[in-house]
Amino acid sequence: MLMAFTIPLLATPDEETPAAFPMRGRSRFLATQTPRPVTSQCSLKPGTCTAKGSPGPNCCNNRCVDMGTDKNNCGSCGKKCKITEICCKGHIVNPMTDNFNCGSCFNSCKVGSSCENGMCDYA
């Protein structure tokens, strides 16, 4: 008996479907994201990089970046870190061997120990 009622309901065309689902084919996750400010023309609009939601306060090659952490613009525009290096407050370091940035930025090894393979006193 229940099946008899559902078949006619499914068979009737619903003219309100496009209005009820205006985002058909788009993810709900993408629809809920707030738009980020346009950061591709920061050289023309100096305040763009300091706006809320900007990737960073510095403008390099017409893009907003954070020169303190950006591997492609570490400390200055175009200064790139190698694959084994990271950018710590604008300084390029090797976290596998640096005693003051062992494994990650600002992770210092104790006096008398050394950084090997990203760990202090690796044995």
Secondary structure, DSSP 8 states (H G I E B T S, - for coil): -HHHHHHHHHHS--TTHHHH-TTTTS-HHHHHS------TTTTTSGGGGGSTT-S-SEEETTEEE-TTT-TTSSSSTT----TT-EEETTEEE-TTT-TTSSSSTT----TT--EETTEET--
